């Protein structure tokens, strides 16, 4: 019986560890698809990236928990990534999980079948994992105490304001520094004087200034600079893209390269991921001999009953007719592998350094 590995919706095991790995990094998303892959922690600490071994992943791509994507290798011929469990090689069929099934609203998570899902971006001022919950949009507001403020009103960093009290008689807010009580006079600072082009800032004297908004796709603080409009483009690596073209999240596009034949971009059904889907004897109507699997390997299709020969009923088909196998030169093949027209696969050699075999002919790549 063929095993079907359903990688989403589990209550335990590897897939949850692949998603929950972000918790070890202060709740930041595995891939900051909406926030430029930032690994800065709320406490200013660093993020310890996981390895494939840490995750128990033996194939495909997985999030490292710090904004990167791990390449955990490929499966041997005949196996599929996820066929033995999330990011585990096996003979079963892997059904990819989705962001919704994993309750991920932003950042990146593993689909369990060798790819990393981009679960979207957050609207500023929220960030992915910003409130400490992995792959959830959120924002952790600051406090008066954290900012050393003892008077007036100041931004809380999450789009709201917080009141820090009033000064005793004879003192004014801002007289001893921003939002601090003191006897000196306080001159309010404008957005321009503070170099703020968006969002909210304190005027230094107990009030909050609104400094405007940003035109999409830029967001306030989007490039990492507070109160500055910007957009931090993603990368092919951060999106787990091997090939083709993807959006960079800032209005542009990225060229993620090409695949090495026989792999093609999206060849296994996952966009922007190099792969090759093998064929089978049944799919080609082959009942005997050896066939090419379409991905650089071969598949044995069995033997014919007594009195019949392989190729006697057509290429790789049993029958009583005589089949005369062809050679590489008969087929005009200088390289690569090709069927001999009867029952076997011919190996016609390799190209020299820098050469690429295409359709049996060596080219310069």
C-alpha positions in Angstrom: 0.0 0.0 0.0 1.3 3.4 -0.9 1.8 5.8 2.0 0.3 9.3 1.8 2.1 11.7 4.0 -0.3 14.6 5.0 2.1 17.2 6.2 -0.4 19.8 7.4 -2.7 19.8 10.3 -0.5 17.6 12.6 -0.5 18.3 16.3 3.1 17.2 16.7 6.2 16.0 15.0 8.6 17.5 12.5 6.3 19.9 10.7 5.5 21.8 13.8 9.1 22.0 14.7 9.8 23.5 11.3 7.2 26.1 11.9 7.9 26.7 15.6 11.6 27.1 15.1 11.0 30.8 14.9 10.1 30.8 18.6 13.8 30.2 19.4 14.5 33.6 17.7 12.3 35.8 19.8 9.2 35.0 17.7 10.6 36.4 14.4 9.4 34.8 11.3 11.5 32.1 9.6 11.6 34.2 6.4 10.7 37.8 6.7 8.7 37.8 3.5 6.9 40.9 4.6 9.6 42.5 6.6 12.8 41.9 4.7 13.8 38.8 6.6 14.8 40.9 9.6 16.4 38.9 12.4 16.6 41.7 14.9 15.0 40.7 18.1 12.8 42.8 20.4 15.5 42.8 23.0 18.2 43.6 20.4 19.7 40.1 20.6 20.8 37.9 17.8 19.1 34.9 16.2 20.6 31.4 16.3 19.9 29.8 13.0 18.8 26.2 12.9 20.4 23.6 10.7 18.9 20.7 8.7 20.0 18.4 11.5 18.5 20.5 14.2 15.1 20.3 12.3 15.5 16.6 11.5 15.1 17.5 7.8 16.9 15.3 5.3 15.6 16.8 2.0 14.2 19.9 0.3 14.1 23.4 1.7 13.3 24.5 5.2 13.3 27.8 7.1 16.2 28.3 9.4 14.3 30.5 11.8 16.4 33.6 11.1 15.3 34.7 7.7 17.2 32.2 5.7 16.3 29.0 3.8 18.2 25.8 4.3 18.8 23.3 1.4 18.6 19.9 3.1 19.6 17.8 0.1 17.8 15.6 -2.4 16.3 12.2 -2.2 17.6 9.1 -4.0 16.0 8.0 -7.2 12.5 6.6 -6.7 11.8 8.6 -3.5 10.1 11.9 -2.9 10.8 14.6 -0.3 8.0 14.4 2.2 7.2 10.8 1.3 8.5 9.6 4.6 7.2 12.5 6.7 7.8 16.3 6.5 11.1 16.9 4.8 11.9 13.2 5.0 12.6 11.1 2.0 10.3 8.2 1.3 8.2 6.2 -1.2 4.9 7.7 -0.2 3.0 10.7 -1.7 3.5 14.0 0.0 0.6 16.5 0.1 2.0 20.0 0.7 0.7 21.9 3.7 -0.6 25.4 3.4 -0.1 28.7 5.3 -3.7 28.5 6.5 -3.4 25.0 7.8 -0.4 26.0 9.8 -2.1 29.2 11.0 0.7 31.3 9.5 -0.3 34.7 8.4 3.2 36.0 7.5 6.8 35.1 6.9 7.9 31.6 5.7 7.1 28.1 6.8 8.0 24.7 5.4 5.3 22.9 3.3 6.7 19.6 4.5 7.4 18.5 0.9 10.6 20.3 0.3 9.5 23.9 -0.4 9.2 27.0 1.7 5.8 28.8 1.6 5.7 32.6 1.6 2.8 33.4 3.9 2.6 37.1 3.2 3.7 40.4 4.7 2.4 42.6 7.6 1.0 46.1 7.5 3.2 48.6 9.3 3.8 49.1 12.1 3.2 45.4 12.7 6.0 43.0 11.8 6.0 39.2 11.4 6.5 37.8 14.9 6.6 41.3 16.3 4.4 40.4 19.3 6.3 37.2 20.0 4.0 34.8 18.2 5.7 33.0 15.3 4.4 33.7 11.8 1.7 36.1 13.2 1.6 39.9 12.5 2.0 41.9 15.6 3.7 44.8 17.4 5.0 45.0 20.9 4.4 48.6 22.2 7.1 50.4 24.2 6.5 52.0 27.6 7.2 55.3 29.3 9.6 53.5 31.6 11.5 51.8 28.7 12.0 55.2 27.1 12.9 57.0 30.3 9.9 59.3 29.9 8.1 60.8 32.9 5.7 63.3 31.3 3.6 64.2 28.3 2.5 61.9 25.5 4.8 59.8 23.2 4.4 57.2 20.4 4.2 53.6 21.6 5.9 52.3 18.4 2.7 50.5 17.3 0.6 53.3 15.9 -0.9 54.5 19.2 0.3 56.9 22.0 1.0 56.5 25.6 0.5 59.1 28.4 3.5 59.4 30.7 2.0 61.7 33.3 2.6 65.4 34.2 5.3 67.3 35.8 5.2 68.8 39.4 4.6 72.5 39.9 7.5 74.6 38.7 8.7 72.1 36.1 7.8 71.7 32.4 7.8 68.6 30.2 10.9 68.5 28.1 12.9 70.7 30.5 15.3 67.9 31.2 15.3 66.1 27.8 12.6 64.6 25.6 9.5 63.8 27.7 11.4 64.5 30.9 10.5 67.0 33.6 12.8 69.9 34.3 13.1 73.6 35.0 14.6 74.6 31.6 12.4 75.8 28.8 11.5 73.4 26.0 11.3 74.3 22.3 9.2 71.7 20.4 11.0 70.1 17.4 9.3 69.6 14.1 9.3 66.4 12.0 11.8 68.1 9.6 14.1 69.0 12.4 14.1 65.4 13.5 14.5 64.0 10.0 11.2 62.2 10.2 9.3 61.8 6.9 6.5 59.5 8.2 4.9 58.0 11.2 4.7 59.7 14.6 7.5 61.2 16.8 7.6 63.1 20.0 8.1 66.8 19.7 10.3 66.6 22.8 8.0 68.7 24.9 5.2 66.2 25.7 3.2 66.2 22.4 3.2 63.8 19.5 3.7 64.9 15.9 2.2 63.2 12.8 4.8 63.2 10.1 2.8 61.7 7.2 2.5 58.4 5.4 4.4 56.6 2.6 3.4 55.8 -1.0 3.1 52.0 -1.6 5.0 49.8 -1.8 7.1 51.8 0.7 6.2 51.7 4.4 7.2 53.7 7.3 10.4 52.1 8.6 10.2 49.6 5.8 14.0 49.7 5.0 14.9 49.5 8.7 15.3 53.3 9.4 12.6 54.6 11.9 10.3 57.3 10.5 11.7 56.9 7.0 9.8 55.7 4.0 11.4 52.6 2.4 11.0 49.1 1.2 13.5 46.3 1.8 13.5 43.9 -1.2 13.4 40.2 -0.6 15.9 37.8 -2.3 15.6 34.6 -4.2 17.3 32.8 -1.3 14.9 34.3 1.2 12.0 33.1 -0.8 13.5 29.7 -1.4 13.4 30.3 -5.2 15.9 28.3 -7.4 14.8 29.6 -10.7 12.5 31.8 -12.8 11.3 35.2 -11.9 9.7 36.5 -8.6 8.5 39.8 -7.3 11.0 41.5 -4.9 8.2 43.0 -2.7 9.1 46.5 -3.7 7.7 46.8 -7.1 10.5 45.1 -9.0 11.3 41.5 -10.1 14.2 39.2 -9.4 15.8 36.7 -11.8 16.5 33.6 -9.8 18.3 31.8 -12.6 17.8 28.6 -14.6 17.8 24.9 -13.8 20.3 22.3 -14.9 18.8 19.8 -17.3 17.0 17.5 -17.0 15.5 19.6 -14.2 13.1 22.4 -15.2 11.7 25.3 -13.3 8.6 24.1 -11.5 9.3 20.6 -12.9 7.8 18.9 -9.8 4.8 21.2 -9.6 6.3 23.8 -7.2 6.8 27.2 -8.7 10.3 28.6 -8.8 11.8 25.3 -7.6 14.0 23.2 -9.9 12.8 19.7 -10.2 12.0 16.8 -12.5 9.1 14.4 -12.4 10.0 10.9 -13.4 7.9 8.8 -15.7 7.0 5.2 -15.3 6.8 2.0 -17.4 3.0 2.2 -17.3 2.9 5.8 -18.4 5.0 4.9 -21.5 3.3 1.6 -22.1 6.5 -0.3 -21.6 6.2 -3.9 -20.5 9.8 -5.0 -20.6 13.4 -4.0 -20.7 14.8 -0.6 -19.4 13.5 2.9 -20.1 14.7 6.4 -19.4 12.8 7.9 -16.5 13.0 11.4 -18.0 15.2 12.7 -15.2 18.5 11.2 -16.0 17.9 7.8 -14.6 16.5 4.5 -15.8 13.6 2.2 -14.8 13.4 -1.5 -15.3 10.1 -2.7 -16.7 10.5 -6.4 -16.4 10.9 -9.4 -18.7 8.8 -11.0 -21.4 7.2 -14.5 -21.1 8.8 -17.5 -22.8 8.7 -17.3 -26.6 8.6 -13.5 -26.8 11.4 -11.0 -27.0 11.5 -7.4 -25.6 11.1 -5.1 -28.6 9.3 -7.7 -30.6 6.1 -5.8 -30.0 7.6 -2.4 -30.5 10.1 -0.5 -28.3 10.0 -2.0 -24.8 7.0 -4.1 -25.8 6.9 -7.9 -25.7 6.2 -9.8 -29.0 7.3 -12.5 -31.4 8.9 -10.3 -34.0 12.6 -9.7 -34.2 13.9 -6.3 -33.0 17.3 -5.1 -34.2 18.7 -2.6 -31.6 20.2 0.6 -32.9 23.5 2.2 -31.9 24.2 5.8 -30.8 25.6 6.6 -34.3 22.4 5.2 -35.9 20.4 7.6 -33.8 22.8 10.5 -34.4 23.5 10.7 -30.7 26.9 12.0 -29.6 26.1 12.2 -25.9 23.5 11.4 -23.3 21.2 8.4 -23.0 18.7 7.1 -25.5 16.6 4.0 -26.1 18.0 1.5 -28.5 14.5 0.9 -29.9 14.2 -2.5 -28.4 14.8 -3.1 -24.7 17.8 -1.2 -23.5 19.1 2.3 -22.9 22.3 3.4 -24.7 24.9 5.6 -22.9 26.3 7.7 -25.7 28.9 9.5 -23.5 29.5 12.9 -22.1 30.5 16.2 -23.5 33.8 17.8 -22.9 34.5 20.6 -20.4 32.0 23.4 -20.7 29.8 21.4 -23.0 26.1 20.7 -22.5 24.3 17.7 -24.0 21.0 18.7 -25.6 19.0 16.3 -27.7 22.0 14.0 -28.1 24.3 16.8 -29.4 27.0 18.7 -27.5 26.6 22.5 -27.3 28.6 25.2 -25.6 25.9 25.7 -23.0 
